[in-house]
Amino acid sequence: MYPTHPFLRSSLRSSLRSGPRTGPARALLAAVTLAASLGAVAATPEPARAAGSCVSYNYGYGGYATCVGRIQVLLNAFRPQIGSPYAKLAVDNSFGPATRAAVIAFQRFWRLTPDGIVGPRTWNELCSPHMGPGPISWYPYSAARAAGCAI
């Protein structure tokens, strides 16, 4: 059975007659082979997987960026939810000692390696409200989306 699109139908017929020797037929055969090998389905990103945004990078002590400010907002939101193991952070875009201590406390709470670096695993926890279905009243969705969290 042939595909329904006229271009695909004619390209497939010509490739069946002459084999995949011609340019369009060879390109079509390569595309079909590639799609079949990949399952023709793109993987959906995890909560913290938006290329080119904050979640694409690691942040640690000494850094200064708007993304650090987003981390600080998210950490402040989680603070009362995880038992306030760190002081409320000033949102100053600077990854100083207080932010590092908060990151380590946050990582310990979620049983991550407490290295003080906001990398992929820490981003995944920061990007997930972790509580019940539906919108969570205390979670800063706008800061999370601005950081690149896929929520």
ZADO-1210 file (C-alpha; in nm, 4 decimals, padded with zeros to 6 digits):
<atoms>
<atom x="00.0000" y="00.0000" z="00.0000" code="MET" pos="1"/>
<atom x="00.1349" y="00.3425" z="-00.0982" code="TYR" pos="2"/>
<atom x="00.1340" y="00.6591" z="00.1155" code="PRO" pos="3"/>
<atom x="-00.1516" y="00.8932" z="00.0322" code="THR" pos="4"/>
<atom x="00.0517" y="01.2069" z="-00.0455" code="HIS" pos="5"/>
<atom x="00.1053" y="01.2315" z="-00.4266" code="PRO" pos="6"/>
<atom x="00.4735" y="01.3280" z="-00.3992" code="PHE" pos="7"/>
<atom x="00.5501" y="01.0360" z="-00.1690" code="LEU" pos="8"/>
<atom x="00.3491" y="00.8015" z="-00.3888" code="ARG" pos="9"/>
<atom x="00.5420" y="00.8979" z="-00.7058" code="SER" pos="10"/>
<atom x="00.8810" y="00.8964" z="-00.5285" code="SER" pos="11"/>
<atom x="00.8144" y="00.5569" z="-00.3786" code="LEU" pos="12"/>
<atom x="00.6989" y="00.4129" z="-00.7112" code="ARG" pos="13"/>
<atom x="01.0115" y="00.5407" z="-00.8882" code="SER" pos="14"/>
<atom x="01.2364" y="00.4010" z="-00.6179" code="SER" pos="15"/>
<atom x="01.0612" y="00.0637" z="-00.6392" code="LEU" pos="16"/>
<atom x="01.1152" y="00.0566" z="-01.0170" code="ARG" pos="17"/>
<atom x="01.4756" y="00.1729" z="-01.0254" code="SER" pos="18"/>
<atom x="01.5969" y="00.1051" z="-00.6731" code="GLY" pos="19"/>
<atom x="01.7257" y="00.3794" z="-00.4435" code="PRO" pos="20"/>
<atom x="01.9710" y="00.5171" z="-00.7020" code="ARG" pos="21"/>
<atom x="01.8109" y="00.8532" z="-00.7770" code="THR" pos="22"/>
<atom x="01.8472" y="01.1569" z="-00.5541" code="GLY" pos="23"/>
<atom x="01.4847" y="01.2043" z="-00.4364" code="PRO" pos="24"/>
<atom x="01.4275" y="00.8312" z="-00.3927" code="ALA" pos="25"/>
<atom x="01.7543" y="00.7909" z="-00.2003" code="ARG" pos="26"/>
<atom x="01.6653" y="01.0878" z="00.0230" code="ALA" pos="27"/>
<atom x="01.3179" y="00.9452" z="00.0839" code="LEU" pos="28"/>
<atom x="01.4588" y="00.6030" z="00.1665" code="LEU" pos="29"/>
<atom x="01.7124" y="00.7607" z="00.4062" code="ALA" pos="30"/>
<atom x="01.4409" y="00.9642" z="00.5776" code="ALA" pos="31"/>
<atom x="01.2136" y="00.6622" z="00.6174" code="VAL" pos="32"/>
<atom x="01.5019" y="00.4506" z="00.7483" code="THR" pos="33"/>
<atom x="01.6027" y="00.7206" z="00.9955" code="LEU" pos="34"/>
<atom x="01.2447" y="00.7714" z="01.1148" code="ALA" pos="35"/>
<atom x="01.1992" y="00.3970" z="01.1601" code="ALA" pos="36"/>
<atom x="01.5245" y="00.3629" z="01.3532" code="SER" pos="37"/>
<atom x="01.4280" y="00.6501" z="01.5841" code="LEU" pos="38"/>
<atom x="01.0770" y="00.5238" z="01.6279" code="GLY" pos="39"/>
<atom x="00.9532" y="00.8463" z="01.4630" code="ALA" pos="40"/>
<atom x="00.8807" y="00.9883" z="01.8076" code="VAL" pos="41"/>
<atom x="01.0729" y="01.2622" z="01.9851" code="ALA" pos="42"/>
<atom x="01.1353" y="01.2138" z="02.3553" code="ALA" pos="43"/>
<atom x="00.9558" y="01.4539" z="02.5850" code="THR" pos="44"/>
<atom x="01.1846" y="01.6576" z="02.8069" code="PRO" pos="45"/>
<atom x="01.2024" y="01.6171" z="03.1812" code="GLU" pos="46"/>
<atom x="01.0745" y="01.9085" z="03.3929" code="PRO" pos="47"/>
<atom x="01.4125" y="02.0771" z="03.3688" code="ALA" pos="48"/>
<atom x="01.4976" y="02.0386" z="03.0057" code="ARG" pos="49"/>
<atom x="01.4558" y="02.3543" z="02.7993" code="ALA" pos="50"/>
<atom x="01.7621" y="02.4109" z="02.5845" code="ALA" pos="51"/>
<atom x="01.9313" y="02.7490" z="02.6109" code="GLY" pos="52"/>
<atom x="01.7698" y="02.8473" z="02.9382" code="SER" pos="53"/>
<atom x="01.8848" y="02.8466" z="03.3012" code="CYS" pos="54"/>
<atom x="01.8113" y="02.4765" z="03.3454" code="VAL" pos="55"/>
<atom x="02.0639" y="02.3959" z="03.0725" code="SER" pos="56"/>
<atom x="02.3568" y="02.5093" z="03.2876" code="TYR" pos="57"/>
<atom x="02.5211" y="02.4394" z="03.6222" code="ASN" pos="58"/>
<atom x="02.5489" y="02.7164" z="03.8811" code="TYR" pos="59"/>
<atom x="02.7812" y="02.7293" z="04.1787" code="GLY" pos="60"/>
<atom x="02.9522" y="02.9517" z="04.4322" code="TYR" pos="61"/>
<atom x="03.0802" y="03.2808" z="04.2926" code="GLY" pos="62"/>
<atom x="02.8375" y="03.2975" z="04.0024" code="GLY" pos="63"/>
<atom x="02.6334" y="03.6047" z="03.9182" code="TYR" pos="64"/>
<atom x="02.3414" y="03.5832" z="03.6767" code="ALA" pos="65"/>
<atom x="01.9692" y="03.6366" z="03.6411" code="THR" pos="66"/>
<atom x="01.9397" y="03.2581" z="03.6593" code="CYS" pos="67"/>
<atom x="02.0919" y="03.2640" z="04.0077" code="VAL" pos="68"/>
<atom x="01.8110" y="03.5004" z="04.1065" code="GLY" pos="69"/>
<atom x="01.5596" y="03.2479" z="03.9742" code="ARG" pos="70"/>
<atom x="01.7287" y="02.9760" z="04.1828" code="ILE" pos="71"/>
<atom x="01.7011" y="03.2025" z="04.4879" code="GLN" pos="72"/>
<atom x="01.3281" y="03.2596" z="04.4272" code="VAL" pos="73"/>
<atom x="01.2692" y="02.8845" z="04.3931" code="LEU" pos="74"/>
<atom x="01.4730" y="02.8059" z="04.7039" code="LEU" pos="75"/>
<atom x="01.2795" y="03.0678" z="04.9020" code="ASN" pos="76"/>
<atom x="00.9523" y="02.9072" z="04.7907" code="ALA" pos="77"/>
<atom x="01.0650" y="02.5594" z="04.8983" code="PHE" pos="78"/>
<atom x="01.2066" y="02.6823" z="05.2318" code="ARG" pos="79"/>
<atom x="00.8892" y="02.6553" z="05.4452" code="PRO" pos="80"/>
<atom x="00.7772" y="02.3401" z="05.2627" code="GLN" pos="81"/>
<atom x="01.0901" y="02.1452" z="05.3593" code="ILE" pos="82"/>
<atom x="01.1122" y="02.2651" z="05.7186" code="GLY" pos="83"/>
<atom x="01.3049" y="02.5943" z="05.6812" code="SER" pos="84"/>
<atom x="01.6554" y="02.4425" z="05.7032" code="PRO" pos="85"/>
<atom x="01.8092" y="02.7677" z="05.5715" code="TYR" pos="86"/>
<atom x="01.7535" y="03.1407" z="05.6038" code="ALA" pos="87"/>
<atom x="01.5400" y="03.3255" z="05.3490" code="LYS" pos="88"/>
<atom x="01.7636" y="03.4417" z="05.0657" code="LEU" pos="89"/>
<atom x="01.7985" y="03.7909" z="04.9273" code="ALA" pos="90"/>
<atom x="01.7219" y="03.7693" z="04.5554" code="VAL" pos="91"/>
<atom x="02.0351" y="03.9493" z="04.4382" code="ASP" pos="92"/>
<atom x="02.1456" y="03.7234" z="04.1472" code="ASN" pos="93"/>
<atom x="02.4680" y="03.6459" z="04.3334" code="SER" pos="94"/>
<atom x="02.5610" y="03.2879" z="04.4252" code="PHE" pos="95"/>
<atom x="02.7244" y="03.3662" z="04.7580" code="GLY" pos="96"/>
<atom x="02.7676" y="03.1697" z="05.0814" code="PRO" pos="97"/>
<atom x="02.4002" y="03.1961" z="05.1846" code="ALA" pos="98"/>
<atom x="02.2806" y="03.0655" z="04.8459" code="THR" pos="99"/>
<atom x="02.5377" y="02.7853" z="04.8577" code="ARG" pos="100"/>
<atom x="02.4235" y="02.6853" z="05.2089" code="ALA" pos="101"/>
<atom x="02.0591" y="02.6894" z="05.0952" code="ALA" pos="102"/>
<atom x="02.1406" y="02.4750" z="04.7914" code="VAL" pos="103"/>
<atom x="02.3237" y="02.2219" z="05.0109" code="ILE" pos="104"/>
<atom x="02.0317" y="02.2071" z="05.2584" code="ALA" pos="105"/>
<atom x="01.7882" y="02.1664" z="04.9685" code="PHE" pos="106"/>
<atom x="02.0024" y="01.8891" z="04.8189" code="GLN" pos="107"/>
<atom x="02.0232" y="01.7087" z="05.1525" code="ARG" pos="108"/>
<atom x="01.6462" y="01.7248" z="05.1947" code="PHE" pos="109"/>
<atom x="01.5919" y="01.5641" z="04.8517" code="TRP" pos="110"/>
<atom x="01.8777" y="01.3150" z="04.9105" code="ARG" pos="111"/>
<atom x="02.0916" y="01.4539" z="04.6310" code="LEU" pos="112"/>
<atom x="02.4691" y="01.4850" z="04.6478" code="THR" pos="113"/>
<atom x="02.5127" y="01.7954" z="04.8701" code="PRO" pos="114"/>
<atom x="02.7775" y="01.9665" z="04.6579" code="ASP" pos="115"/>
<atom x="02.6270" y="02.3164" z="04.6469" code="GLY" pos="116"/>
<atom x="02.6053" y="02.3107" z="04.2674" code="ILE" pos="117"/>
<atom x="02.2725" y="02.3513" z="04.0923" code="VAL" pos="118"/>
<atom x="02.3074" y="02.0936" z="03.8153" code="GLY" pos="119"/>
<atom x="02.0562" y="01.8701" z="03.6343" code="PRO" pos="120"/>
<atom x="01.9352" y="01.6731" z="03.9382" code="ARG" pos="121"/>
<atom x="01.8943" y="01.9814" z="04.1558" code="THR" pos="122"/>
<atom x="01.7158" y="02.1597" z="03.8700" code="TRP" pos="123"/>
<atom x="01.4758" y="01.8651" z="03.8395" code="ASN" pos="124"/>
<atom x="01.3797" y="01.9021" z="04.2059" code="GLU" pos="125"/>
<atom x="01.3551" y="02.2822" z="04.1865" code="LEU" pos="126"/>
<atom x="01.1351" y="02.2517" z="03.8777" code="CYS" pos="127"/>
<atom x="00.8860" y="02.0196" z="04.0447" code="SER" pos="128"/>
<atom x="00.6433" y="02.1434" z="04.3102" code="PRO" pos="129"/>
<atom x="00.6182" y="01.7831" z="04.4501" code="HIS" pos="130"/>
<atom x="00.2792" y="01.8347" z="04.6092" code="MET" pos="131"/>
<atom x="-00.0540" y="01.6990" z="04.4866" code="GLY" pos="132"/>
<atom x="-00.2255" y="01.7403" z="04.1524" code="PRO" pos="133"/>
<atom x="-00.3015" y="02.0789" z="04.0054" code="GLY" pos="134"/>
<atom x="-00.1460" y="02.4187" z="04.0735" code="PRO" pos="135"/>
<atom x="00.0320" y="02.4579" z="04.4048" code="ILE" pos="136"/>
<atom x="-00.0388" y="02.7936" z="04.5707" code="SER" pos="137"/>
<atom x="00.3104" y="02.8466" z="04.7149" code="TRP" pos="138"/>
<atom x="00.5106" y="02.7483" z="04.4045" code="TYR" pos="139"/>
<atom x="00.6527" y="03.0374" z="04.1953" code="PRO" pos="140"/>
<atom x="00.5459" y="02.9139" z="03.8512" code="TYR" pos="141"/>
<atom x="00.6521" y="03.2353" z="03.6749" code="SER" pos="142"/>
<atom x="01.0083" y="03.2116" z="03.8106" code="ALA" pos="143"/>
<atom x="01.0210" y="02.8410" z="03.7272" code="ALA" pos="144"/>
<atom x="00.9053" y="02.9004" z="03.3693" code="ARG" pos="145"/>
<atom x="01.1484" y="03.1908" z="03.3330" code="ALA" pos="146"/>
<atom x="01.4273" y="02.9546" z="03.4419" code="ALA" pos="147"/>
<atom x="01.3214" y="02.7091" z="03.1715" code="GLY" pos="148"/>
<atom x="01.1349" y="02.4568" z="03.3845" code="CYS" pos="149"/>
<atom x="00.8887" y="02.2654" z="03.1671" code="ALA" pos="150"/>
<atom x="00.5835" y="02.3029" z="03.3918" code="ILE" pos="151"/>
</atoms>
